[in-house]
Amino acid sequence: MPIGITEAVISVAIVLLVLYAFYKVMKILVYNTVAGLVILFLLNLTVFVGNPIDITIAKVAFTAIAGVFGAVLIAGLHYLSLFGV
């Protein structure tokens, strides 16, 4: 049974809407990740000059996943000297 023009147009429209929604969500996540990493490095260069945060792969990955919240959490834990952060 051949696919008609209407079904093809509707299918393409649905695919485009899904891609657009995915793009909007990913754009926000990428901005949050970049902002978190920038905050982590700026805090390390300015606030914690005497006792810098050890930047490890695990901390960068956590900040990349959690974004700004992750950078603030790592900085707070380092400031309070909790969990060896």
PDB file of N, CA, C and O in Angstrom, chain B, residues numbered from 101:
ATOM      1  N   MET B 101       0.845  -1.169   0.000  1.00  0.00           N
ATOM      2  CA  MET B 101       0.000   0.000   0.000  1.00  0.00           C
ATOM      3  C   MET B 101       0.900   1.244   0.000  1.00  0.00           C
ATOM      4  O   MET B 101       1.656   1.431   0.953  1.00  0.00           O
ATOM      5  N   PRO B 102       0.851   2.076  -0.998  1.00  0.00           N
ATOM      6  CA  PRO B 102       1.716   3.251  -1.092  1.00  0.00           C
ATOM      7  C   PRO B 102       1.304   4.334  -0.080  1.00  0.00           C
ATOM      8  O   PRO B 102       0.138   4.467   0.291  1.00  0.00           O
ATOM      9  N   ILE B 103       2.307   5.088   0.339  1.00  0.00           N
ATOM     10  CA  ILE B 103       2.061   6.185   1.275  1.00  0.00           C
ATOM     11  C   ILE B 103       1.633   7.405   0.476  1.00  0.00           C
ATOM     12  O   ILE B 103       2.254   7.753  -0.528  1.00  0.00           O
ATOM     13  N   GLY B 104       0.573   8.043   0.928  1.00  0.00           N
ATOM     14  CA  GLY B 104       0.068   9.226   0.242  1.00  0.00           C
ATOM     15  C   GLY B 104       0.840  10.473   0.627  1.00  0.00           C
ATOM     16  O   GLY B 104       1.652  10.469   1.552  1.00  0.00           O
ATOM     17  N   ILE B 105       0.568  11.527  -0.101  1.00  0.00           N
ATOM     18  CA  ILE B 105       1.228  12.811   0.146  1.00  0.00           C
ATOM     19  C   ILE B 105       0.904  13.322   1.553  1.00  0.00           C
ATOM     20  O   ILE B 105       1.779  13.851   2.238  1.00  0.00           O
ATOM     21  N   THR B 106      -0.331  13.166   1.977  1.00  0.00           N
ATOM     22  CA  THR B 106      -0.741  13.668   3.291  1.00  0.00           C
ATOM     23  C   THR B 106       0.034  12.986   4.413  1.00  0.00           C
ATOM     24  O   THR B 106       0.517  13.648   5.331  1.00  0.00           O
ATOM     25  N   GLU B 107       0.151  11.666   4.338  1.00  0.00           N
ATOM     26  CA  GLU B 107       0.885  10.944   5.369  1.00  0.00           C
ATOM     27  C   GLU B 107       2.363  11.327   5.374  1.00  0.00           C
ATOM     28  O   GLU B 107       2.967  11.434   6.441  1.00  0.00           O
ATOM     29  N   ALA B 108       2.943  11.530   4.215  1.00  0.00           N
ATOM     30  CA  ALA B 108       4.348  11.912   4.121  1.00  0.00           C
ATOM     31  C   ALA B 108       4.577  13.302   4.721  1.00  0.00           C
ATOM     32  O   ALA B 108       5.551  13.510   5.444  1.00  0.00           O
ATOM     33  N   VAL B 109       3.699  14.237   4.429  1.00  0.00           N
ATOM     34  CA  VAL B 109       3.834  15.594   4.960  1.00  0.00           C
ATOM     35  C   VAL B 109       3.675  15.590   6.477  1.00  0.00           C
ATOM     36  O   VAL B 109       4.427  16.264   7.182  1.00  0.00           O
ATOM     37  N   ILE B 110       2.705  14.838   6.979  1.00  0.00           N
ATOM     38  CA  ILE B 110       2.495  14.753   8.425  1.00  0.00           C
ATOM     39  C   ILE B 110       3.705  14.103   9.099  1.00  0.00           C
ATOM     40  O   ILE B 110       4.130  14.553  10.163  1.00  0.00           O
ATOM     41  N   SER B 111       4.256  13.065   8.503  1.00  0.00           N
ATOM     42  CA  SER B 111       5.430  12.400   9.068  1.00  0.00           C
ATOM     43  C   SER B 111       6.630  13.341   9.123  1.00  0.00           C
ATOM     44  O   SER B 111       7.336  13.383  10.130  1.00  0.00           O
ATOM     45  N   VAL B 112       6.863  14.084   8.067  1.00  0.00           N
ATOM     46  CA  VAL B 112       7.972  15.036   8.039  1.00  0.00           C
ATOM     47  C   VAL B 112       7.747  16.137   9.072  1.00  0.00           C
ATOM     48  O   VAL B 112       8.692  16.550   9.744  1.00  0.00           O
ATOM     49  N   ALA B 113       6.520  16.615   9.210  1.00  0.00           N
ATOM     50  CA  ALA B 113       6.219  17.658  10.187  1.00  0.00           C
ATOM     51  C   ALA B 113       6.466  17.164  11.612  1.00  0.00           C
ATOM     52  O   ALA B 113       7.002  17.902  12.439  1.00  0.00           O
ATOM     53  N   ILE B 114       6.082  15.933  11.900  1.00  0.00           N
ATOM     54  CA  ILE B 114       6.301  15.370  13.237  1.00  0.00           C
ATOM     55  C   ILE B 114       7.790  15.237  13.521  1.00  0.00           C
ATOM     56  O   ILE B 114       8.244  15.568  14.616  1.00  0.00           O
ATOM     57  N   VAL B 115       8.548  14.758  12.553  1.00  0.00           N
ATOM     58  CA  VAL B 115       9.997  14.621  12.733  1.00  0.00           C
ATOM     59  C   VAL B 115      10.633  15.989  12.975  1.00  0.00           C
ATOM     60  O   VAL B 115      11.497  16.119  13.842  1.00  0.00           O
ATOM     61  N   LEU B 116      10.226  17.001  12.230  1.00  0.00           N
ATOM     62  CA  LEU B 116      10.779  18.340  12.415  1.00  0.00           C
ATOM     63  C   LEU B 116      10.423  18.919  13.781  1.00  0.00           C
ATOM     64  O   LEU B 116      11.256  19.581  14.401  1.00  0.00           O
ATOM     65  N   LEU B 117       9.214  18.684  14.256  1.00  0.00           N
ATOM     66  CA  LEU B 117       8.817  19.163  15.580  1.00  0.00           C
ATOM     67  C   LEU B 117       9.620  18.482  16.689  1.00  0.00           C
ATOM     68  O   LEU B 117      10.022  19.129  17.657  1.00  0.00           O
ATOM     69  N   VAL B 118       9.849  17.186  16.546  1.00  0.00           N
ATOM     70  CA  VAL B 118      10.643  16.463  17.542  1.00  0.00           C
ATOM     71  C   VAL B 118      12.085  16.973  17.540  1.00  0.00           C
ATOM     72  O   VAL B 118      12.668  17.173  18.606  1.00  0.00           O
ATOM     73  N   LEU B 119      12.659  17.182  16.373  1.00  0.00           N
ATOM     74  CA  LEU B 119      14.022  17.712  16.294  1.00  0.00           C
ATOM     75  C   LEU B 119      14.121  19.117  16.883  1.00  0.00           C
ATOM     76  O   LEU B 119      15.105  19.444  17.545  1.00  0.00           O
ATOM     77  N   TYR B 120      13.111  19.945  16.647  1.00  0.00           N
ATOM     78  CA  TYR B 120      13.102  21.302  17.193  1.00  0.00           C
ATOM     79  C   TYR B 120      13.015  21.267  18.720  1.00  0.00           C
ATOM     80  O   TYR B 120      13.722  22.015  19.395  1.00  0.00           O
ATOM     81  N   ALA B 121      12.163  20.413  19.265  1.00  0.00           N
ATOM     82  CA  ALA B 121      12.040  20.294  20.721  1.00  0.00           C
ATOM     83  C   ALA B 121      13.350  19.794  21.324  1.00  0.00           C
ATOM     84  O   ALA B 121      13.780  20.290  22.365  1.00  0.00           O
ATOM     85  N   PHE B 122      13.985  18.819  20.681  1.00  0.00           N
ATOM     86  CA  PHE B 122      15.273  18.305  21.147  1.00  0.00           C
ATOM     87  C   PHE B 122      16.334  19.406  21.121  1.00  0.00           C
ATOM     88  O   PHE B 122      17.139  19.517  22.045  1.00  0.00           O
ATOM     89  N   TYR B 123      16.334  20.210  20.076  1.00  0.00           N
ATOM     90  CA  TYR B 123      17.297  21.302  19.946  1.00  0.00           C
ATOM     91  C   TYR B 123      17.116  22.328  21.062  1.00  0.00           C
ATOM     92  O   TYR B 123      18.099  22.796  21.636  1.00  0.00           O
ATOM     93  N   LYS B 124      15.875  22.679  21.374  1.00  0.00           N
ATOM     94  CA  LYS B 124      15.621  23.668  22.423  1.00  0.00           C
ATOM     95  C   LYS B 124      16.118  23.172  23.777  1.00  0.00           C
ATOM     96  O   LYS B 124      16.739  23.926  24.526  1.00  0.00           O
ATOM     97  N   VAL B 125      15.849  21.917  24.090  1.00  0.00           N
ATOM     98  CA  VAL B 125      16.282  21.360  25.369  1.00  0.00           C
ATOM     99  C   VAL B 125      17.801  21.266  25.419  1.00  0.00           C
ATOM    100  O   VAL B 125      18.405  21.632  26.427  1.00  0.00           O
ATOM    101  N   MET B 126      18.419  20.791  24.369  1.00  0.00           N
ATOM    102  CA  MET B 126      19.872  20.633  24.350  1.00  0.00           C
ATOM    103  C   MET B 126      20.584  21.981  24.421  1.00  0.00           C
ATOM    104  O   MET B 126      21.653  22.082  25.023  1.00  0.00           O
ATOM    105  N   LYS B 127      20.011  23.007  23.820  1.00  0.00           N
ATOM    106  CA  LYS B 127      20.618  24.330  23.859  1.00  0.00           C
ATOM    107  C   LYS B 127      20.698  24.833  25.301  1.00  0.00           C
ATOM    108  O   LYS B 127      21.719  25.390  25.704  1.00  0.00           O
ATOM    109  N   ILE B 128      19.645  24.643  26.068  1.00  0.00           N
ATOM    110  CA  ILE B 128      19.635  25.060  27.470  1.00  0.00           C
ATOM    111  C   ILE B 128      20.662  24.265  28.271  1.00  0.00           C
ATOM    112  O   ILE B 128      21.378  24.831  29.097  1.00  0.00           O
ATOM    113  N   LEU B 129      20.736  22.956  28.031  1.00  0.00           N
ATOM    114  CA  LEU B 129      21.692  22.121  28.760  1.00  0.00           C
ATOM    115  C   LEU B 129      23.138  22.493  28.432  1.00  0.00           C
ATOM    116  O   LEU B 129      23.995  22.495  29.316  1.00  0.00           O
ATOM    117  N   VAL B 130      23.405  22.805  27.179  1.00  0.00           N
ATOM    118  CA  VAL B 130      24.769  23.196  26.787  1.00  0.00           C
ATOM    119  C   VAL B 130      25.138  24.531  27.427  1.00  0.00           C
ATOM    120  O   VAL B 130      26.258  24.688  27.912  1.00  0.00           O
ATOM    121  N   TYR B 131      24.217  25.494  27.435  1.00  0.00           N
ATOM    122  CA  TYR B 131      24.488  26.776  28.088  1.00  0.00           C
ATOM    123  C   TYR B 131      24.775  26.576  29.576  1.00  0.00           C
ATOM    124  O   TYR B 131      25.699  27.182  30.118  1.00  0.00           O
ATOM    125  N   ASN B 132      23.990  25.731  30.234  1.00  0.00           N
ATOM    126  CA  ASN B 132      24.182  25.468  31.655  1.00  0.00           C
ATOM    127  C   ASN B 132      25.533  24.798  31.908  1.00  0.00           C
ATOM    128  O   ASN B 132      26.217  25.124  32.879  1.00  0.00           O
ATOM    129  N   THR B 133      25.915  23.871  31.045  1.00  0.00           N
ATOM    130  CA  THR B 133      27.201  23.190  31.190  1.00  0.00           C
ATOM    131  C   THR B 133      28.363  24.161  31.032  1.00  0.00           C
ATOM    132  O   THR B 133      29.283  24.169  31.850  1.00  0.00           O
ATOM    133  N   VAL B 134      28.327  24.968  29.999  1.00  0.00           N
ATOM    134  CA  VAL B 134      29.409  25.923  29.756  1.00  0.00           C
ATOM    135  C   VAL B 134      29.484  26.936  30.895  1.00  0.00           C
ATOM    136  O   VAL B 134      30.576  27.264  31.360  1.00  0.00           O
ATOM    137  N   ALA B 135      28.340  27.431  31.343  1.00  0.00           N
ATOM    138  CA  ALA B 135      28.333  28.393  32.450  1.00  0.00           C
ATOM    139  C   ALA B 135      28.901  27.765  33.720  1.00  0.00           C
ATOM    140  O   ALA B 135      29.657  28.414  34.443  1.00  0.00           O
ATOM    141  N   GLY B 136      28.551  26.523  33.998  1.00  0.00           N
ATOM    142  CA  GLY B 136      29.073  25.843  35.181  1.00  0.00           C
ATOM    143  C   GLY B 136      30.575  25.672  35.133  1.00  0.00           C
ATOM    144  O   GLY B 136      31.261  25.902  36.129  1.00  0.00           O
ATOM    145  N   LEU B 137      31.096  25.268  33.980  1.00  0.00           N
ATOM    146  CA  LEU B 137      32.548  25.092  33.854  1.00  0.00           C
ATOM    147  C   LEU B 137      33.286  26.419  33.971  1.00  0.00           C
ATOM    148  O   LEU B 137      34.345  26.487  34.594  1.00  0.00           O
ATOM    149  N   VAL B 138      32.737  27.470  33.380  1.00  0.00           N
ATOM    150  CA  VAL B 138      33.363  28.792  33.481  1.00  0.00           C
ATOM    151  C   VAL B 138      33.353  29.267  34.932  1.00  0.00           C
ATOM    152  O   VAL B 138      34.350  29.800  35.418  1.00  0.00           O
ATOM    153  N   ILE B 139      32.233  29.076  35.623  1.00  0.00           N
ATOM    154  CA  ILE B 139      32.151  29.477  37.033  1.00  0.00           C
ATOM    155  C   ILE B 139      33.162  28.704  37.871  1.00  0.00           C
ATOM    156  O   ILE B 139      33.824  29.282  38.733  1.00  0.00           O
ATOM    157  N   LEU B 140      33.285  27.407  37.628  1.00  0.00           N
ATOM    158  CA  LEU B 140      34.239  26.595  38.393  1.00  0.00           C
ATOM    159  C   LEU B 140      35.668  27.109  38.211  1.00  0.00           C
ATOM    160  O   LEU B 140      36.401  27.251  39.190  1.00  0.00           O
ATOM    161  N   PHE B 141      36.062  27.385  36.985  1.00  0.00           N
ATOM    162  CA  PHE B 141      37.422  27.853  36.739  1.00  0.00           C
ATOM    163  C   PHE B 141      37.638  29.278  37.262  1.00  0.00           C
ATOM    164  O   PHE B 141      38.710  29.586  37.782  1.00  0.00           O
ATOM    165  N   LEU B 142      36.626  30.149  37.130  1.00  0.00           N
ATOM    166  CA  LEU B 142      36.774  31.508  37.653  1.00  0.00           C
ATOM    167  C   LEU B 142      36.829  31.524  39.176  1.00  0.00           C
ATOM    168  O   LEU B 142      37.606  32.281  39.758  1.00  0.00           O
ATOM    169  N   LEU B 143      36.018  30.705  39.821  1.00  0.00           N
ATOM    170  CA  LEU B 143      36.096  30.604  41.280  1.00  0.00           C
ATOM    171  C   LEU B 143      37.466  30.102  41.710  1.00  0.00           C
ATOM    172  O   LEU B 143      38.022  30.567  42.705  1.00  0.00           O
ATOM    173  N   ASN B 144      37.996  29.173  40.974  1.00  0.00           N
ATOM    174  CA  ASN B 144      39.312  28.624  41.311  1.00  0.00           C
ATOM    175  C   ASN B 144      40.406  29.681  41.156  1.00  0.00           C
ATOM    176  O   ASN B 144      41.369  29.691  41.922  1.00  0.00           O
ATOM    177  N   LEU B 145      40.265  30.558  40.180  1.00  0.00           N
ATOM    178  CA  LEU B 145      41.290  31.575  39.935  1.00  0.00           C
ATOM    179  C   LEU B 145      41.166  32.784  40.856  1.00  0.00           C
ATOM    180  O   LEU B 145      42.157  33.473  41.100  1.00  0.00           O
ATOM    181  N   THR B 146      39.968  33.053  41.369  1.00  0.00           N
ATOM    182  CA  THR B 146      39.771  34.282  42.136  1.00  0.00           C
ATOM    183  C   THR B 146      39.557  34.027  43.624  1.00  0.00           C
ATOM    184  O   THR B 146      40.302  34.555  44.450  1.00  0.00           O
ATOM    185  N   VAL B 147      38.575  33.243  43.974  1.00  0.00           N
ATOM    186  CA  VAL B 147      38.189  33.079  45.373  1.00  0.00           C
ATOM    187  C   VAL B 147      39.152  32.168  46.114  1.00  0.00           C
ATOM    188  O   VAL B 147      39.538  32.461  47.246  1.00  0.00           O
ATOM    189  N   PHE B 148      39.541  31.074  45.490  1.00  0.00           N
ATOM    190  CA  PHE B 148      40.358  30.070  46.166  1.00  0.00           C
ATOM    191  C   PHE B 148      41.818  30.142  45.716  1.00  0.00           C
ATOM    192  O   PHE B 148      42.413  29.120  45.375  1.00  0.00           O
ATOM    193  N   VAL B 149      42.397  31.344  45.713  1.00  0.00           N
ATOM    194  CA  VAL B 149      43.780  31.501  45.259  1.00  0.00           C
ATOM    195  C   VAL B 149      44.742  30.845  46.246  1.00  0.00           C
ATOM    196  O   VAL B 149      45.685  30.172  45.828  1.00  0.00           O
ATOM    197  N   GLY B 150      44.522  31.026  47.534  1.00  0.00           N
ATOM    198  CA  GLY B 150      45.413  30.454  48.535  1.00  0.00           C
ATOM    199  C   GLY B 150      45.263  28.956  48.675  1.00  0.00           C
ATOM    200  O   GLY B 150      46.234  28.258  48.967  1.00  0.00           O
ATOM    201  N   ASN B 151      44.062  28.455  48.471  1.00  0.00           N
ATOM    202  CA  ASN B 151      43.780  27.026  48.601  1.00  0.00           C
ATOM    203  C   ASN B 151      42.933  26.608  47.393  1.00  0.00           C
ATOM    204  O   ASN B 151      41.717  26.457  47.511  1.00  0.00           O
ATOM    205  N   PRO B 152      43.569  26.423  46.241  1.00  0.00           N
ATOM    206  CA  PRO B 152      42.787  26.177  45.019  1.00  0.00           C
ATOM    207  C   PRO B 152      42.088  24.819  45.022  1.00  0.00           C
ATOM    208  O   PRO B 152      42.513  23.869  45.679  1.00  0.00           O
ATOM    209  N   ILE B 153      41.015  24.770  44.270  1.00  0.00           N
ATOM    210  CA  ILE B 153      40.286  23.518  44.075  1.00  0.00           C
ATOM    211  C   ILE B 153      41.096  22.658  43.115  1.00  0.00           C
ATOM    212  O   ILE B 153      41.517  23.132  42.060  1.00  0.00           O
ATOM    213  N   ASP B 154      41.316  21.409  43.471  1.00  0.00           N
ATOM    214  CA  ASP B 154      41.990  20.494  42.550  1.00  0.00           C
ATOM    215  C   ASP B 154      41.010  20.130  41.439  1.00  0.00           C
ATOM    216  O   ASP B 154      40.007  19.460  41.682  1.00  0.00           O
ATOM    217  N   ILE B 155      41.305  20.571  40.232  1.00  0.00           N
ATOM    218  CA  ILE B 155      40.431  20.289  39.098  1.00  0.00           C
ATOM    219  C   ILE B 155      40.768  18.896  38.582  1.00  0.00           C
ATOM    220  O   ILE B 155      41.841  18.677  38.020  1.00  0.00           O
ATOM    221  N   THR B 156      39.852  17.962  38.775  1.00  0.00           N
ATOM    222  CA  THR B 156      40.038  16.592  38.305  1.00  0.00           C
ATOM    223  C   THR B 156      38.993  16.282  37.240  1.00  0.00           C
ATOM    224  O   THR B 156      38.043  17.037  37.038  1.00  0.00           O
ATOM    225  N   ILE B 157      39.188  15.173  36.576  1.00  0.00           N
ATOM    226  CA  ILE B 157      38.230  14.749  35.554  1.00  0.00           C
ATOM    227  C   ILE B 157      36.853  14.529  36.172  1.00  0.00           C
ATOM    228  O   ILE B 157      35.837  14.861  35.563  1.00  0.00           O
ATOM    229  N   ALA B 158      36.819  13.971  37.377  1.00  0.00           N
ATOM    230  CA  ALA B 158      35.536  13.707  38.037  1.00  0.00           C
ATOM    231  C   ALA B 158      34.797  15.006  38.339  1.00  0.00           C
ATOM    232  O   ALA B 158      33.582  15.084  38.160  1.00  0.00           O
ATOM    233  N   LYS B 159      35.523  16.027  38.797  1.00  0.00           N
ATOM    234  CA  LYS B 159      34.878  17.305  39.106  1.00  0.00           C
ATOM    235  C   LYS B 159      34.414  18.013  37.840  1.00  0.00           C
ATOM    236  O   LYS B 159      33.349  18.631  37.829  1.00  0.00           O
ATOM    237  N   VAL B 160      35.197  17.929  36.785  1.00  0.00           N
ATOM    238  CA  VAL B 160      34.783  18.526  35.515  1.00  0.00           C
ATOM    239  C   VAL B 160      33.562  17.797  34.967  1.00  0.00           C
ATOM    240  O   VAL B 160      32.638  18.434  34.460  1.00  0.00           O
ATOM    241  N   ALA B 161      33.546  16.473  35.061  1.00  0.00           N
ATOM    242  CA  ALA B 161      32.393  15.704  34.581  1.00  0.00           C
ATOM    243  C   ALA B 161      31.152  16.017  35.403  1.00  0.00           C
ATOM    244  O   ALA B 161      30.065  16.169  34.846  1.00  0.00           O
ATOM    245  N   PHE B 162      31.301  16.117  36.730  1.00  0.00           N
ATOM    246  CA  PHE B 162      30.157  16.446  37.582  1.00  0.00           C
ATOM    247  C   PHE B 162      29.620  17.829  37.251  1.00  0.00           C
ATOM    248  O   PHE B 162      28.408  18.028  37.179  1.00  0.00           O
ATOM    249  N   THR B 163      30.526  18.789  37.050  1.00  0.00           N
ATOM    250  CA  THR B 163      30.097  20.138  36.698  1.00  0.00           C
ATOM    251  C   THR B 163      29.467  20.166  35.313  1.00  0.00           C
ATOM    252  O   THR B 163      28.509  20.904  35.085  1.00  0.00           O
ATOM    253  N   ALA B 164      29.989  19.375  34.390  1.00  0.00           N
ATOM    254  CA  ALA B 164      29.403  19.327  33.050  1.00  0.00           C
ATOM    255  C   ALA B 164      27.992  18.761  33.092  1.00  0.00           C
ATOM    256  O   ALA B 164      27.128  19.191  32.328  1.00  0.00           O
ATOM    257  N   ILE B 165      27.752  17.805  33.974  1.00  0.00           N
ATOM    258  CA  ILE B 165      26.417  17.212  34.072  1.00  0.00           C
ATOM    259  C   ILE B 165      25.480  18.109  34.874  1.00  0.00           C
ATOM    260  O   ILE B 165      24.338  18.329  34.472  1.00  0.00           O
ATOM    261  N   ALA B 166      25.956  18.630  36.011  1.00  0.00           N
ATOM    262  CA  ALA B 166      25.086  19.396  36.905  1.00  0.00           C
ATOM    263  C   ALA B 166      25.063  20.889  36.590  1.00  0.00           C
ATOM    264  O   ALA B 166      24.177  21.602  37.062  1.00  0.00           O
ATOM    265  N   GLY B 167      26.012  21.368  35.809  1.00  0.00           N
ATOM    266  CA  GLY B 167      26.010  22.766  35.398  1.00  0.00           C
ATOM    267  C   GLY B 167      26.405  23.713  36.519  1.00  0.00           C
ATOM    268  O   GLY B 167      27.320  23.437  37.295  1.00  0.00           O
ATOM    269  N   VAL B 168      25.699  24.836  36.588  1.00  0.00           N
ATOM    270  CA  VAL B 168      25.999  25.872  37.574  1.00  0.00           C
ATOM    271  C   VAL B 168      25.833  25.326  38.989  1.00  0.00           C
ATOM    272  O   VAL B 168      26.640  25.624  39.870  1.00  0.00           O
ATOM    273  N   PHE B 169      24.799  24.536  39.206  1.00  0.00           N
ATOM    274  CA  PHE B 169      24.573  23.940  40.528  1.00  0.00           C
ATOM    275  C   PHE B 169      25.765  23.078  40.943  1.00  0.00           C
ATOM    276  O   PHE B 169      26.174  23.107  42.103  1.00  0.00           O
ATOM    277  N   GLY B 170      26.316  22.322  40.020  1.00  0.00           N
ATOM    278  CA  GLY B 170      27.466  21.480  40.324  1.00  0.00           C
ATOM    279  C   GLY B 170      28.694  22.290  40.682  1.00  0.00           C
ATOM    280  O   GLY B 170      29.431  21.930  41.601  1.00  0.00           O
ATOM    281  N   ALA B 171      28.925  23.386  39.966  1.00  0.00           N
ATOM    282  CA  ALA B 171      30.082  24.233  40.266  1.00  0.00           C
ATOM    283  C   ALA B 171      29.944  24.876  41.639  1.00  0.00           C
ATOM    284  O   ALA B 171      30.910  24.939  42.400  1.00  0.00           O
ATOM    285  N   VAL B 172      28.749  25.350  41.952  1.00  0.00           N
ATOM    286  CA  VAL B 172      28.519  25.966  43.259  1.00  0.00           C
ATOM    287  C   VAL B 172      28.636  24.921  44.368  1.00  0.00           C
ATOM    288  O   VAL B 172      29.172  25.212  45.437  1.00  0.00           O
ATOM    289  N   LEU B 173      28.143  23.718  44.123  1.00  0.00           N
ATOM    290  CA  LEU B 173      28.236  22.648  45.116  1.00  0.00           C
ATOM    291  C   LEU B 173      29.693  22.263  45.378  1.00  0.00           C
ATOM    292  O   LEU B 173      30.094  22.102  46.530  1.00  0.00           O
ATOM    293  N   ILE B 174      30.474  22.117  44.327  1.00  0.00           N
ATOM    294  CA  ILE B 174      31.895  21.787  44.496  1.00  0.00           C
ATOM    295  C   ILE B 174      32.618  22.906  45.240  1.00  0.00           C
ATOM    296  O   ILE B 174      33.426  22.638  46.128  1.00  0.00           O
ATOM    297  N   ALA B 175      32.333  24.157  44.883  1.00  0.00           N
ATOM    298  CA  ALA B 175      32.976  25.283  45.569  1.00  0.00           C
ATOM    299  C   ALA B 175      32.559  25.333  47.037  1.00  0.00           C
ATOM    300  O   ALA B 175      33.392  25.584  47.907  1.00  0.00           O
ATOM    301  N   GLY B 176      31.293  25.101  47.315  1.00  0.00           N
ATOM    302  CA  GLY B 176      30.825  25.111  48.700  1.00  0.00           C
ATOM    303  C   GLY B 176      31.435  24.000  49.525  1.00  0.00           C
ATOM    304  O   GLY B 176      31.839  24.221  50.666  1.00  0.00           O
ATOM    305  N   LEU B 177      31.507  22.807  48.958  1.00  0.00           N
ATOM    306  CA  LEU B 177      32.126  21.689  49.678  1.00  0.00           C
ATOM    307  C   LEU B 177      33.615  21.932  49.904  1.00  0.00           C
ATOM    308  O   LEU B 177      34.161  21.569  50.946  1.00  0.00           O
ATOM    309  N   HIS B 178      34.264  22.545  48.922  1.00  0.00           N
ATOM    310  CA  HIS B 178      35.687  22.863  49.091  1.00  0.00           C
ATOM    311  C   HIS B 178      35.870  23.926  50.175  1.00  0.00           C
ATOM    312  O   HIS B 178      36.786  23.832  50.992  1.00  0.00           O
ATOM    313  N   TYR B 179      35.008  24.924  50.179  1.00  0.00           N
ATOM    314  CA  TYR B 179      35.098  25.994  51.176  1.00  0.00           C
ATOM    315  C   TYR B 179      34.887  25.446  52.584  1.00  0.00           C
ATOM    316  O   TYR B 179      35.566  25.862  53.523  1.00  0.00           O
ATOM    317  N   LEU B 180      33.947  24.516  52.730  1.00  0.00           N
ATOM    318  CA  LEU B 180      33.665  23.922  54.036  1.00  0.00           C
ATOM    319  C   LEU B 180      34.608  22.768  54.372  1.00  0.00           C
ATOM    320  O   LEU B 180      34.539  22.210  55.468  1.00  0.00           O
ATOM    321  N   SER B 181      35.477  22.411  53.448  1.00  0.00           N
ATOM    322  CA  SER B 181      36.430  21.296  53.602  1.00  0.00           C
ATOM    323  C   SER B 181      35.731  19.983  53.912  1.00  0.00           C
ATOM    324  O   SER B 181      36.168  19.225  54.778  1.00  0.00           O
ATOM    325  N   LEU B 182      34.652  19.722  53.204  1.00  0.00           N
ATOM    326  CA  LEU B 182      33.900  18.484  53.383  1.00  0.00           C
ATOM    327  C   LEU B 182      34.240  17.492  52.283  1.00  0.00           C
ATOM    328  O   LEU B 182      34.456  17.884  51.136  1.00  0.00           O
ATOM    329  N   PHE B 183      34.287  16.235  52.620  1.00  0.00           N
ATOM    330  CA  PHE B 183      34.450  15.127  51.682  1.00  0.00           C
ATOM    331  C   PHE B 183      35.738  15.211  50.874  1.00  0.00           C
ATOM    332  O   PHE B 183      35.834  14.580  49.821  1.00  0.00           O
ATOM    333  N   GLY B 184      36.713  15.955  51.324  1.00  0.00           N
ATOM    334  CA  GLY B 184      37.990  16.038  50.624  1.00  0.00           C
ATOM    335  C   GLY B 184      37.898  16.689  49.261  1.00  0.00           C
ATOM    336  O   GLY B 184      38.722  16.425  48.384  1.00  0.00           O
ATOM    337  N   VAL B 185      36.909  17.532  49.079  1.00  0.00           N
ATOM    338  CA  VAL B 185      36.715  18.183  47.777  1.00  0.00           C
ATOM    339  C   VAL B 185      37.635  19.367  47.673  1.00  0.00           C
ATOM    340  O   VAL B 185      37.636  20.061  46.656  1.00  0.00           O
TER     341      VAL B 185
END
